[in-house]
């Protein structure tokens, strides 16, 4: 009887480990997709504009947003 109970626990543990591995694989795939995603060309244009305009001062966050939302 003890052996059967031990085998059941082992089966439960293996099933739990399989579930965890599946979740880890999904998370890794999501991270991998994010890392290899192509950069939006509009973001690159905005970054170039920011780099060129180092000395500009803005009065508010709204002014900043409107300046770079072109």
Predicted model as a PDB file, atoms N, CA, C, CB and O in Angstrom, pLDDT in the B-factor column:
MODEL        1                                                                  
ATOM      1  N   UNK A   1       0.826  -1.195   0.000  1.00 72.00           N  
ATOM      2  CA  UNK A   1       0.000   0.000   0.000  1.00 72.00           C  
ATOM      3  C   UNK A   1       0.866   1.252   0.000  1.00 72.00           C  
ATOM      4  CB  UNK A   1      -0.937   0.002   1.206  1.00 72.00           C  
ATOM      5  O   UNK A   1       0.543   2.221  -0.687  1.00 72.00           O  
ATOM      6  N   UNK A   2       1.952   1.251   0.753  1.00 91.00           N  
ATOM      7  CA  UNK A   2       2.827   2.411   0.818  1.00 91.00           C  
ATOM      8  C   UNK A   2       3.487   2.671  -0.534  1.00 91.00           C  
ATOM      9  CB  UNK A   2       3.892   2.216   1.900  1.00 91.00           C  
ATOM     10  O   UNK A   2       3.711   3.819  -0.918  1.00 91.00           O  
ATOM     11  N   UNK A   3       3.791   1.598  -1.243  1.00 94.00           N  
ATOM     12  CA  UNK A   3       4.422   1.757  -2.562  1.00 94.00           C  
ATOM     13  C   UNK A   3       3.469   2.419  -3.551  1.00 94.00           C  
ATOM     14  CB  UNK A   3       4.877   0.393  -3.108  1.00 94.00           C  
ATOM     15  O   UNK A   3       3.884   3.255  -4.355  1.00 94.00           O  
ATOM     16  N   UNK A   4       2.213   2.051  -3.493  1.00 94.00           N  
ATOM     17  CA  UNK A   4       1.219   2.644  -4.391  1.00 94.00           C  
ATOM     18  C   UNK A   4       1.073   4.131  -4.104  1.00 94.00           C  
ATOM     19  CB  UNK A   4      -0.145   1.935  -4.246  1.00 94.00           C  
ATOM     20  O   UNK A   4       1.007   4.945  -5.025  1.00 94.00           O  
ATOM     21  N   UNK A   5       1.025   4.475  -2.842  1.00 94.00           N  
ATOM     22  CA  UNK A   5       0.918   5.892  -2.447  1.00 94.00           C  
ATOM     23  C   UNK A   5       2.159   6.658  -2.909  1.00 94.00           C  
ATOM     24  CB  UNK A   5       0.743   6.026  -0.900  1.00 94.00           C  
ATOM     25  O   UNK A   5       2.047   7.780  -3.401  1.00 94.00           O  
ATOM     26  N   UNK A   6       3.323   6.066  -2.755  1.00 94.00           N  
ATOM     27  CA  UNK A   6       4.565   6.700  -3.200  1.00 94.00           C  
ATOM     28  C   UNK A   6       4.541   6.907  -4.717  1.00 94.00           C  
ATOM     29  CB  UNK A   6       5.790   5.845  -2.791  1.00 94.00           C  
ATOM     30  O   UNK A   6       4.932   7.969  -5.201  1.00 94.00           O  
ATOM     31  N   UNK A   7       4.094   5.915  -5.458  1.00 95.00           N  
ATOM     32  CA  UNK A   7       3.990   6.040  -6.908  1.00 95.00           C  
ATOM     33  C   UNK A   7       2.998   7.134  -7.314  1.00 95.00           C  
ATOM     34  CB  UNK A   7       3.573   4.704  -7.518  1.00 95.00           C  
ATOM     35  O   UNK A   7       3.249   7.873  -8.266  1.00 95.00           O  
ATOM     36  N   UNK A   8       1.888   7.241  -6.609  1.00 96.00           N  
ATOM     37  CA  UNK A   8       0.901   8.291  -6.896  1.00 96.00           C  
ATOM     38  C   UNK A   8       1.512   9.676  -6.664  1.00 96.00           C  
ATOM     39  CB  UNK A   8      -0.365   8.109  -6.014  1.00 96.00           C  
ATOM     40  O   UNK A   8       1.332  10.585  -7.474  1.00 96.00           O  
ATOM     41  N   UNK A   9       2.226   9.824  -5.565  1.00 96.00           N  
ATOM     42  CA  UNK A   9       2.878  11.115  -5.280  1.00 96.00           C  
ATOM     43  C   UNK A   9       3.906  11.449  -6.352  1.00 96.00           C  
ATOM     44  CB  UNK A   9       3.554  11.090  -3.892  1.00 96.00           C  
ATOM     45  O   UNK A   9       4.019  12.592  -6.793  1.00 96.00           O  
ATOM     46  N   UNK A  10       4.656  10.424  -6.762  1.00 97.00           N  
ATOM     47  CA  UNK A  10       5.659  10.654  -7.802  1.00 97.00           C  
ATOM     48  C   UNK A  10       4.981  11.075  -9.111  1.00 97.00           C  
ATOM     49  CB  UNK A  10       6.515   9.381  -8.021  1.00 97.00           C  
ATOM     50  O   UNK A  10       5.471  11.961  -9.812  1.00 97.00           O  
ATOM     51  N   UNK A  11       3.858  10.440  -9.434  1.00 97.00           N  
ATOM     52  CA  UNK A  11       3.118  10.804 -10.643  1.00 97.00           C  
ATOM     53  C   UNK A  11       2.618  12.245 -10.559  1.00 97.00           C  
ATOM     54  CB  UNK A  11       1.936   9.844 -10.859  1.00 97.00           C  
ATOM     55  O   UNK A  11       2.686  12.993 -11.535  1.00 97.00           O  
ATOM     56  N   UNK A  12       2.116  12.626  -9.385  1.00 97.00           N  
ATOM     57  CA  UNK A  12       1.649  13.996  -9.192  1.00 97.00           C  
ATOM     58  C   UNK A  12       2.799  14.986  -9.332  1.00 97.00           C  
ATOM     59  CB  UNK A  12       0.986  14.147  -7.820  1.00 97.00           C  
ATOM     60  O   UNK A  12       2.652  16.039  -9.952  1.00 97.00           O  
ATOM     61  N   UNK A  13       3.942  14.640  -8.750  1.00 97.00           N  
ATOM     62  CA  UNK A  13       5.110  15.514  -8.846  1.00 97.00           C  
ATOM     63  C   UNK A  13       5.578  15.672 -10.294  1.00 97.00           C  
ATOM     64  CB  UNK A  13       6.250  14.965  -7.985  1.00 97.00           C  
ATOM     65  O   UNK A  13       5.915  16.773 -10.728  1.00 97.00           O  
ATOM     66  N   UNK A  14       5.594  14.574 -11.030  1.00 98.00           N  
ATOM     67  CA  UNK A  14       6.011  14.626 -12.434  1.00 98.00           C  
ATOM     68  C   UNK A  14       5.017  15.469 -13.240  1.00 98.00           C  
ATOM     69  CB  UNK A  14       6.121  13.192 -13.030  1.00 98.00           C  
ATOM     70  O   UNK A  14       5.430  16.254 -14.093  1.00 98.00           O  
ATOM     71  N   UNK A  15       3.740  15.318 -12.987  1.00 97.00           N  
ATOM     72  CA  UNK A  15       2.725  16.105 -13.687  1.00 97.00           C  
ATOM     73  C   UNK A  15       2.895  17.591 -13.366  1.00 97.00           C  
ATOM     74  CB  UNK A  15       1.303  15.629 -13.300  1.00 97.00           C  
ATOM     75  O   UNK A  15       2.773  18.442 -14.246  1.00 97.00           O  
ATOM     76  N   UNK A  16       3.176  17.887 -12.113  1.00 97.00           N  
ATOM     77  CA  UNK A  16       3.396  19.276 -11.700  1.00 97.00           C  
ATOM     78  C   UNK A  16       4.629  19.858 -12.385  1.00 97.00           C  
ATOM     79  CB  UNK A  16       3.548  19.365 -10.171  1.00 97.00           C  
ATOM     80  O   UNK A  16       4.612  21.000 -12.846  1.00 97.00           O  
ATOM     81  N   UNK A  17       5.693  19.070 -12.448  1.00 98.00           N  
ATOM     82  CA  UNK A  17       6.912  19.525 -13.114  1.00 98.00           C  
ATOM     83  C   UNK A  17       6.673  19.763 -14.601  1.00 98.00           C  
ATOM     84  CB  UNK A  17       8.035  18.506 -12.922  1.00 98.00           C  
ATOM     85  O   UNK A  17       7.204  20.717 -15.170  1.00 98.00           O  
ATOM     86  N   UNK A  18       5.878  18.904 -15.231  1.00 98.00           N  
ATOM     87  CA  UNK A  18       5.557  19.087 -16.652  1.00 98.00           C  
ATOM     88  C   UNK A  18       4.804  20.405 -16.862  1.00 98.00           C  
ATOM     89  CB  UNK A  18       4.713  17.895 -17.178  1.00 98.00           C  
ATOM     90  O   UNK A  18       5.083  21.139 -17.811  1.00 98.00           O  
ATOM     91  N   UNK A  19       3.847  20.701 -15.973  1.00 98.00           N  
ATOM     92  CA  UNK A  19       3.104  21.959 -16.054  1.00 98.00           C  
ATOM     93  C   UNK A  19       4.033  23.159 -15.923  1.00 98.00           C  
ATOM     94  CB  UNK A  19       2.026  22.013 -14.971  1.00 98.00           C  
ATOM     95  O   UNK A  19       3.939  24.119 -16.687  1.00 98.00           O  
ATOM     96  N   UNK A  20       4.931  23.089 -14.942  1.00 98.00           N  
ATOM     97  CA  UNK A  20       5.868  24.183 -14.722  1.00 98.00           C  
ATOM     98  C   UNK A  20       6.784  24.363 -15.928  1.00 98.00           C  
ATOM     99  CB  UNK A  20       6.698  23.932 -13.460  1.00 98.00           C  
ATOM    100  O   UNK A  20       7.065  25.493 -16.327  1.00 98.00           O  
ATOM    101  N   UNK A  21       7.245  23.277 -16.505  1.00 98.00           N  
ATOM    102  CA  UNK A  21       8.111  23.352 -17.679  1.00 98.00           C  
ATOM    103  C   UNK A  21       7.369  24.000 -18.858  1.00 98.00           C  
ATOM    104  CB  UNK A  21       8.614  21.942 -18.067  1.00 98.00           C  
ATOM    105  O   UNK A  21       7.944  24.800 -19.596  1.00 98.00           O  
ATOM    106  N   UNK A  22       6.114  23.654 -19.023  1.00 97.00           N  
ATOM    107  CA  UNK A  22       5.320  24.241 -20.095  1.00 97.00           C  
ATOM    108  C   UNK A  22       5.184  25.742 -19.900  1.00 97.00           C  
ATOM    109  CB  UNK A  22       3.938  23.587 -20.161  1.00 97.00           C  
ATOM    110  O   UNK A  22       5.328  26.509 -20.853  1.00 97.00           O  
ATOM    111  N   UNK A  23       4.906  26.170 -18.665  1.00 97.00           N  
ATOM    112  CA  UNK A  23       4.796  27.610 -18.382  1.00 97.00           C  
ATOM    113  C   UNK A  23       6.118  28.318 -18.617  1.00 97.00           C  
ATOM    114  CB  UNK A  23       4.333  27.842 -16.940  1.00 97.00           C  
ATOM    115  O   UNK A  23       6.143  29.427 -19.150  1.00 97.00           O  
ATOM    116  N   UNK A  24       7.215  27.687 -18.225  1.00 98.00           N  
ATOM    117  CA  UNK A  24       8.547  28.277 -18.431  1.00 98.00           C  
ATOM    118  C   UNK A  24       8.838  28.396 -19.926  1.00 98.00           C  
ATOM    119  CB  UNK A  24       9.645  27.421 -17.732  1.00 98.00           C  
ATOM    120  O   UNK A  24       9.348  29.422 -20.377  1.00 98.00           O  
ATOM    121  N   UNK A  25       8.523  27.369 -20.687  1.00 98.00           N  
ATOM    122  CA  UNK A  25       8.748  27.415 -22.139  1.00 98.00           C  
ATOM    123  C   UNK A  25       7.941  28.531 -22.787  1.00 98.00           C  
ATOM    124  CB  UNK A  25       8.385  26.070 -22.780  1.00 98.00           C  
ATOM    125  O   UNK A  25       8.445  29.230 -23.667  1.00 98.00           O  
ATOM    126  N   UNK A  26       6.699  28.704 -22.363  1.00 97.00           N  
ATOM    127  CA  UNK A  26       5.858  29.779 -22.904  1.00 97.00           C  
ATOM    128  C   UNK A  26       6.474  31.137 -22.574  1.00 97.00           C  
ATOM    129  CB  UNK A  26       4.414  29.686 -22.338  1.00 97.00           C  
ATOM    130  O   UNK A  26       6.552  32.012 -23.437  1.00 97.00           O  
ATOM    131  N   UNK A  27       6.910  31.313 -21.327  1.00 97.00           N  
ATOM    132  CA  UNK A  27       7.520  32.581 -20.918  1.00 97.00           C  
ATOM    133  C   UNK A  27       8.794  32.857 -21.702  1.00 97.00           C  
ATOM    134  CB  UNK A  27       7.822  32.570 -19.419  1.00 97.00           C  
ATOM    135  O   UNK A  27       9.030  33.986 -22.129  1.00 97.00           O  
ATOM    136  N   UNK A  28       9.602  31.845 -21.888  1.00 97.00           N  
ATOM    137  CA  UNK A  28      10.851  32.008 -22.652  1.00 97.00           C  
ATOM    138  C   UNK A  28      10.544  32.382 -24.099  1.00 97.00           C  
ATOM    139  CB  UNK A  28      11.697  30.709 -22.604  1.00 97.00           C  
ATOM    140  O   UNK A  28      11.216  33.242 -24.668  1.00 97.00           O  
ATOM    141  N   UNK A  29       9.550  31.754 -24.693  1.00 96.00           N  
ATOM    142  CA  UNK A  29       9.175  32.081 -26.066  1.00 96.00           C  
ATOM    143  C   UNK A  29       8.672  33.518 -26.180  1.00 96.00           C  
ATOM    144  CB  UNK A  29       8.107  31.112 -26.566  1.00 96.00           C  
ATOM    145  O   UNK A  29       8.975  34.205 -27.155  1.00 96.00           O  
ATOM    146  N   UNK A  30       7.904  33.975 -25.188  1.00 95.00           N  
ATOM    147  CA  UNK A  30       7.422  35.356 -25.203  1.00 95.00           C  
ATOM    148  C   UNK A  30       8.587  36.336 -25.091  1.00 95.00           C  
ATOM    149  CB  UNK A  30       6.420  35.590 -24.059  1.00 95.00           C  
ATOM    150  O   UNK A  30       8.625  37.342 -25.799  1.00 95.00           O  
ATOM    151  N   UNK A  31       9.527  36.045 -24.209  1.00 94.00           N  
ATOM    152  CA  UNK A  31      10.701  36.899 -24.050  1.00 94.00           C  
ATOM    153  C   UNK A  31      11.522  36.904 -25.334  1.00 94.00           C  
ATOM    154  CB  UNK A  31      11.564  36.427 -22.860  1.00 94.00           C  
ATOM    155  O   UNK A  31      11.973  37.957 -25.785  1.00 94.00           O  
ATOM    156  N   UNK A  32      11.713  35.729 -25.919  1.00 93.00           N  
ATOM    157  CA  UNK A  32      12.476  35.621 -27.164  1.00 93.00           C  
ATOM    158  C   UNK A  32      11.816  36.427 -28.280  1.00 93.00           C  
ATOM    159  CB  UNK A  32      12.612  34.149 -27.585  1.00 93.00           C  
ATOM    160  O   UNK A  32      12.498  37.099 -29.054  1.00 93.00           O  
ATOM    161  N   UNK A  33      10.498  36.360 -28.360  1.00 91.00           N  
ATOM    162  CA  UNK A  33       9.778  37.131 -29.381  1.00 91.00           C  
ATOM    163  C   UNK A  33       9.946  38.628 -29.159  1.00 91.00           C  
ATOM    164  CB  UNK A  33       8.287  36.766 -29.377  1.00 91.00           C  
ATOM    165  O   UNK A  33      10.109  39.386 -30.115  1.00 91.00           O  
ATOM    166  N   UNK A  34       9.907  39.055 -27.894  1.00 89.00           N  
ATOM    167  CA  UNK A  34      10.094  40.472 -27.590  1.00 89.00           C  
ATOM    168  C   UNK A  34      11.503  40.936 -27.957  1.00 89.00           C  
ATOM    169  CB  UNK A  34       9.824  40.736 -26.107  1.00 89.00           C  
ATOM    170  O   UNK A  34      11.683  42.036 -28.479  1.00 89.00           O  
ATOM    171  N   UNK A  35      12.484  40.108 -27.688  1.00 89.00           N  
ATOM    172  CA  UNK A  35      13.875  40.476 -27.962  1.00 89.00           C  
ATOM    173  C   UNK A  35      14.118  40.589 -29.461  1.00 89.00           C  
ATOM    174  CB  UNK A  35      14.837  39.447 -27.346  1.00 89.00           C  
ATOM    175  O   UNK A  35      14.851  41.473 -29.904  1.00 89.00           O  
ATOM    176  N   UNK A  36      13.524  39.721 -30.230  1.00 87.00           N  
ATOM    177  CA  UNK A  36      13.780  39.688 -31.672  1.00 87.00           C  
ATOM    178  C   UNK A  36      12.761  40.478 -32.495  1.00 87.00           C  
ATOM    179  CB  UNK A  36      13.797  38.263 -32.144  1.00 87.00           C  
ATOM    180  O   UNK A  36      12.743  40.395 -33.723  1.00 87.00           O  
ATOM    181  N   UNK A  37      11.930  41.230 -31.819  1.00 85.00           N  
ATOM    182  CA  UNK A  37      10.941  42.044 -32.518  1.00 85.00           C  
ATOM    183  C   UNK A  37      11.634  43.194 -33.234  1.00 85.00           C  
ATOM    184  CB  UNK A  37       9.875  42.579 -31.537  1.00 85.00           C  
ATOM    185  O   UNK A  37      12.594  43.767 -32.718  1.00 85.00           O  
ATOM    186  N   UNK A  38      11.152  43.526 -34.410  1.00 85.00           N  
ATOM    187  CA  UNK A  38      11.726  44.609 -35.179  1.00 85.00           C  
ATOM    188  C   UNK A  38      11.320  45.946 -34.556  1.00 85.00           C  
ATOM    189  CB  UNK A  38      11.278  44.529 -36.656  1.00 85.00           C  
ATOM    190  O   UNK A  38      10.200  46.102 -34.071  1.00 85.00           O  
ATOM    191  N   UNK A  39      12.237  46.893 -34.575  1.00 83.00           N  
ATOM    192  CA  UNK A  39      11.969  48.207 -34.010  1.00 83.00           C  
ATOM    193  C   UNK A  39      11.109  49.000 -34.983  1.00 83.00           C  
ATOM    194  CB  UNK A  39      13.289  48.960 -33.697  1.00 83.00           C  
ATOM    195  O   UNK A  39      11.349  49.016 -36.191  1.00 83.00           O  
ATOM    196  N   UNK A  40      10.118  49.646 -34.430  1.00 85.00           N  
ATOM    197  CA  UNK A  40       9.246  50.499 -35.222  1.00 85.00           C  
ATOM    198  C   UNK A  40      10.061  51.676 -35.768  1.00 85.00           C  
ATOM    199  CB  UNK A  40       8.038  51.000 -34.373  1.00 85.00           C  
ATOM    200  O   UNK A  40      10.677  52.403 -34.989  1.00 85.00           O  
ATOM    201  N   UNK A  41      10.078  51.876 -37.083  1.00 86.00           N  
ATOM    202  CA  UNK A  41      10.874  52.967 -37.672  1.00 86.00           C  
ATOM    203  C   UNK A  41      10.507  54.344 -37.122  1.00 86.00           C  
ATOM    204  CB  UNK A  41      10.704  52.970 -39.176  1.00 86.00           C  
ATOM    205  O   UNK A  41      11.352  55.237 -37.066  1.00 86.00           O  
ATOM    206  N   UNK A  42       9.245  54.518 -36.716  1.00 86.00           N  
ATOM    207  CA  UNK A  42       8.832  55.802 -36.136  1.00 86.00           C  
ATOM    208  C   UNK A  42       9.582  56.071 -34.835  1.00 86.00           C  
ATOM    209  CB  UNK A  42       7.309  55.820 -35.884  1.00 86.00           C  
ATOM    210  O   UNK A  42       9.942  57.214 -34.557  1.00 86.00           O  
ATOM    211  N   UNK A  43       9.819  55.040 -34.041  1.00 85.00           N  
ATOM    212  CA  UNK A  43      10.565  55.203 -32.794  1.00 85.00           C  
ATOM    213  C   UNK A  43      11.997  55.641 -33.084  1.00 85.00           C  
ATOM    214  CB  UNK A  43      10.561  53.893 -31.983  1.00 85.00           C  
ATOM    215  O   UNK A  43      12.550  56.482 -32.374  1.00 85.00           O  
ATOM    216  N   UNK A  44      12.594  55.070 -34.126  1.00 84.00           N  
ATOM    217  CA  UNK A  44      13.956  55.448 -34.486  1.00 84.00           C  
ATOM    218  C   UNK A  44      14.022  56.914 -34.898  1.00 84.00           C  
ATOM    219  CB  UNK A  44      14.477  54.556 -35.617  1.00 84.00           C  
ATOM    220  O   UNK A  44      14.970  57.618 -34.550  1.00 84.00           O  
ATOM    221  N   UNK A  45      13.013  57.377 -35.643  1.00 85.00           N  
ATOM    222  CA  UNK A  45      12.969  58.785 -36.033  1.00 85.00           C  
ATOM    223  C   UNK A  45      12.873  59.682 -34.802  1.00 85.00           C  
ATOM    224  CB  UNK A  45      11.782  59.047 -36.977  1.00 85.00           C  
ATOM    225  O   UNK A  45      13.558  60.701 -34.710  1.00 85.00           O  
ATOM    226  N   UNK A  46      12.015  59.292 -33.854  1.00 81.00           N  
ATOM    227  CA  UNK A  46      11.862  60.091 -32.635  1.00 81.00           C  
ATOM    228  C   UNK A  46      13.158  60.111 -31.834  1.00 81.00           C  
ATOM    229  CB  UNK A  46      10.715  59.543 -31.770  1.00 81.00           C  
ATOM    230  O   UNK A  46      13.535  61.150 -31.292  1.00 81.00           O  
ATOM    231  N   UNK A  47      13.842  58.973 -31.755  1.00 81.00           N  
ATOM    232  CA  UNK A  47      15.116  58.922 -31.034  1.00 81.00           C  
ATOM    233  C   UNK A  47      16.160  59.820 -31.685  1.00 81.00           C  
ATOM    234  CB  UNK A  47      15.633  57.486 -30.969  1.00 81.00           C  
ATOM    235  O   UNK A  47      16.915  60.500 -30.991  1.00 81.00           O  
ATOM    236  N   UNK A  48      16.206  59.826 -33.007  1.00 81.00           N  
ATOM    237  CA  UNK A  48      17.145  60.699 -33.712  1.00 81.00           C  
ATOM    238  C   UNK A  48      16.844  62.161 -33.413  1.00 81.00           C  
ATOM    239  CB  UNK A  48      17.088  60.444 -35.226  1.00 81.00           C  
ATOM    240  O   UNK A  48      17.755  62.962 -33.204  1.00 81.00           O  
ATOM    241  N   UNK A  49      15.567  62.500 -33.395  1.00 79.00           N  
ATOM    242  CA  UNK A  49      15.148  63.870 -33.113  1.00 79.00           C  
ATOM    243  C   UNK A  49      15.554  64.267 -31.689  1.00 79.00           C  
ATOM    244  CB  UNK A  49      13.618  64.019 -33.301  1.00 79.00           C  
ATOM    245  O   UNK A  49      16.014  65.387 -31.463  1.00 79.00           O  
ATOM    246  N   UNK A  50      15.386  63.366 -30.748  1.00 76.00           N  
ATOM    247  CA  UNK A  50      15.763  63.629 -29.355  1.00 76.00           C  
ATOM    248  C   UNK A  50      17.271  63.835 -29.253  1.00 76.00           C  
ATOM    249  CB  UNK A  50      15.313  62.466 -28.433  1.00 76.00           C  
ATOM    250  O   UNK A  50      17.724  64.750 -28.565  1.00 76.00           O  
ATOM    251  N   UNK A  51      18.043  63.005 -29.924  1.00 74.00           N  
ATOM    252  CA  UNK A  51      19.503  63.117 -29.853  1.00 74.00           C  
ATOM    253  C   UNK A  51      19.985  64.434 -30.436  1.00 74.00           C  
ATOM    254  CB  UNK A  51      20.163  61.953 -30.586  1.00 74.00           C  
ATOM    255  O   UNK A  51      20.937  65.020 -29.919  1.00 74.00           O  
ATOM    256  N   UNK A  52      19.359  64.909 -31.490  1.00 75.00           N  
ATOM    257  CA  UNK A  52      19.759  66.162 -32.116  1.00 75.00           C  
ATOM    258  C   UNK A  52      19.393  67.371 -31.259  1.00 75.00           C  
ATOM    259  CB  UNK A  52      19.117  66.287 -33.485  1.00 75.00           C  
ATOM    260  O   UNK A  52      20.061  68.403 -31.335  1.00 75.00           O  
ATOM    261  N   UNK A  53      18.363  67.264 -30.460  1.00 71.00           N  
ATOM    262  CA  UNK A  53      17.839  68.398 -29.693  1.00 71.00           C  
ATOM    263  C   UNK A  53      18.217  68.314 -28.213  1.00 71.00           C  
ATOM    264  CB  UNK A  53      16.321  68.466 -29.834  1.00 71.00           C  
ATOM    265  O   UNK A  53      17.341  68.443 -27.357  1.00 71.00           O  
ATOM    266  N   UNK A  54      19.465  68.108 -27.894  1.00 68.00           N  
ATOM    267  CA  UNK A  54      19.885  67.910 -26.507  1.00 68.00           C  
ATOM    268  C   UNK A  54      19.636  69.131 -25.625  1.00 68.00           C  
ATOM    269  CB  UNK A  54      21.347  67.555 -26.466  1.00 68.00           C  
ATOM    270  O   UNK A  54      19.364  68.980 -24.434  1.00 68.00           O  
ATOM    271  N   UNK A  55      19.724  70.337 -26.186  1.00 69.00           N  
ATOM    272  CA  UNK A  55      19.638  71.535 -25.358  1.00 69.00           C  
ATOM    273  C   UNK A  55      18.246  72.106 -25.187  1.00 69.00           C  
ATOM    274  CB  UNK A  55      20.499  72.569 -25.924  1.00 69.00           C  
ATOM    275  O   UNK A  55      18.100  73.142 -24.538  1.00 69.00           O  
ATOM    276  N   UNK A  56      17.225  71.486 -25.732  1.00 71.00           N  
ATOM    277  CA  UNK A  56      15.869  72.033 -25.637  1.00 71.00           C  
ATOM    278  C   UNK A  56      15.314  71.810 -24.238  1.00 71.00           C  
ATOM    279  CB  UNK A  56      14.940  71.389 -26.694  1.00 71.00           C  
ATOM    280  O   UNK A  56      15.458  70.734 -23.657  1.00 71.00           O  
ATOM    281  N   UNK A  57      14.672  72.857 -23.709  1.00 77.00           N  
ATOM    282  CA  UNK A  57      14.020  72.763 -22.396  1.00 77.00           C  
ATOM    283  C   UNK A  57      12.506  72.821 -22.616  1.00 77.00           C  
ATOM    284  CB  UNK A  57      14.500  73.922 -21.425  1.00 77.00           C  
ATOM    285  O   UNK A  57      12.010  73.591 -23.438  1.00 77.00           O  
ATOM    286  N   UNK A  58      11.804  72.004 -21.876  1.00 79.00           N  
ATOM    287  CA  UNK A  58      10.352  71.974 -21.983  1.00 79.00           C  
ATOM    288  C   UNK A  58       9.745  72.430 -20.666  1.00 79.00           C  
ATOM    289  CB  UNK A  58       9.850  70.559 -22.358  1.00 79.00           C  
ATOM    290  O   UNK A  58      10.273  72.143 -19.591  1.00 79.00           O  
ATOM    291  N   UNK A  59       8.634  73.141 -20.763  1.00 83.00           N  
ATOM    292  CA  UNK A  59       7.961  73.656 -19.565  1.00 83.00           C  
ATOM    293  C   UNK A  59       7.125  72.581 -18.881  1.00 83.00           C  
ATOM    294  CB  UNK A  59       7.075  74.846 -19.926  1.00 83.00           C  
ATOM    295  O   UNK A  59       6.882  72.644 -17.676  1.00 83.00           O  
ATOM    296  N   UNK A  60       6.687  71.591 -19.662  1.00 86.00           N  
ATOM    297  CA  UNK A  60       5.823  70.552 -19.091  1.00 86.00           C  
ATOM    298  C   UNK A  60       5.980  69.258 -19.881  1.00 86.00           C  
ATOM    299  CB  UNK A  60       4.340  71.006 -19.087  1.00 86.00           C  
ATOM    300  O   UNK A  60       6.549  69.235 -20.972  1.00 86.00           O  
ATOM    301  N   UNK A  61       5.465  68.200 -19.305  1.00 85.00           N  
ATOM    302  CA  UNK A  61       5.482  66.905 -19.987  1.00 85.00           C  
ATOM    303  C   UNK A  61       4.597  66.946 -21.230  1.00 85.00           C  
ATOM    304  CB  UNK A  61       5.015  65.783 -19.033  1.00 85.00           C  
ATOM    305  O   UNK A  61       4.889  66.288 -22.229  1.00 85.00           O  
ATOM    306  N   UNK A  62       3.507  67.728 -21.165  1.00 87.00           N  
ATOM    307  CA  UNK A  62       2.618  67.850 -22.318  1.00 87.00           C  
ATOM    308  C   UNK A  62       3.348  68.505 -23.491  1.00 87.00           C  
ATOM    309  CB  UNK A  62       1.361  68.663 -21.947  1.00 87.00           C  
ATOM    310  O   UNK A  62       3.192  68.084 -24.637  1.00 87.00           O  
ATOM    311  N   UNK A  63       4.146  69.535 -23.201  1.00 84.00           N  
ATOM    312  CA  UNK A  63       4.910  70.194 -24.250  1.00 84.00           C  
ATOM    313  C   UNK A  63       5.918  69.227 -24.867  1.00 84.00           C  
ATOM    314  CB  UNK A  63       5.627  71.432 -23.696  1.00 84.00           C  
ATOM    315  O   UNK A  63       6.102  69.208 -26.084  1.00 84.00           O  
ATOM    316  N   UNK A  64       6.564  68.433 -24.032  1.00 80.00           N  
ATOM    317  CA  UNK A  64       7.491  67.409 -24.502  1.00 80.00           C  
ATOM    318  C   UNK A  64       6.794  66.405 -25.411  1.00 80.00           C  
ATOM    319  CB  UNK A  64       8.128  66.688 -23.320  1.00 80.00           C  
ATOM    320  O   UNK A  64       7.275  66.089 -26.499  1.00 80.00           O  
ATOM    321  N   UNK A  65       5.645  65.909 -24.940  1.00 82.00           N  
ATOM    322  CA  UNK A  65       4.889  64.927 -25.723  1.00 82.00           C  
ATOM    323  C   UNK A  65       4.443  65.493 -27.064  1.00 82.00           C  
ATOM    324  CB  UNK A  65       3.674  64.451 -24.937  1.00 82.00           C  
ATOM    325  O   UNK A  65       4.537  64.815 -28.087  1.00 82.00           O  
ATOM    326  N   UNK A  66       3.962  66.720 -27.065  1.00 82.00           N  
ATOM    327  CA  UNK A  66       3.488  67.300 -28.329  1.00 82.00           C  
ATOM    328  C   UNK A  66       4.663  67.537 -29.289  1.00 82.00           C  
ATOM    329  CB  UNK A  66       2.733  68.633 -28.064  1.00 82.00           C  
ATOM    330  O   UNK A  66       4.504  67.392 -30.501  1.00 82.00           O  
ATOM    331  N   UNK A  67       5.827  67.896 -28.767  1.00 79.00           N  
ATOM    332  CA  UNK A  67       6.983  68.131 -29.616  1.00 79.00           C  
ATOM    333  C   UNK A  67       7.440  66.852 -30.317  1.00 79.00           C  
ATOM    334  CB  UNK A  67       8.121  68.709 -28.796  1.00 79.00           C  
ATOM    335  O   UNK A  67       7.800  66.880 -31.494  1.00 79.00           O  
ATOM    336  N   UNK A  68       7.424  65.727 -29.587  1.00 75.00           N  
ATOM    337  CA  UNK A  68       7.924  64.471 -30.148  1.00 75.00           C  
ATOM    338  C   UNK A  68       6.825  63.573 -30.708  1.00 75.00           C  
ATOM    339  CB  UNK A  68       8.685  63.722 -29.100  1.00 75.00           C  
ATOM    340  O   UNK A  68       7.106  62.440 -31.099  1.00 75.00           O  
ATOM    341  N   UNK A  69       5.600  64.044 -30.755  1.00 75.00           N  
ATOM    342  CA  UNK A  69       4.527  63.200 -31.285  1.00 75.00           C  
ATOM    343  C   UNK A  69       4.335  63.386 -32.784  1.00 75.00           C  
ATOM    344  CB  UNK A  69       3.227  63.498 -30.565  1.00 75.00           C  
ATOM    345  O   UNK A  69       3.421  62.807 -33.370  1.00 75.00           O  
ATOM    346  N   UNK A  70       5.174  64.175 -33.394  1.00 59.00           N  
ATOM    347  CA  UNK A  70       5.062  64.412 -34.849  1.00 59.00           C  
ATOM    348  C   UNK A  70       5.214  63.132 -35.628  1.00 59.00           C  
ATOM    349  CB  UNK A  70       6.108  65.419 -35.316  1.00 59.00           C  
ATOM    350  O   UNK A  70       5.147  63.146 -36.857  1.00 59.00           O  
TER     351      UNK A  70                                                      
ENDMDL                                                                          
END                                                                             
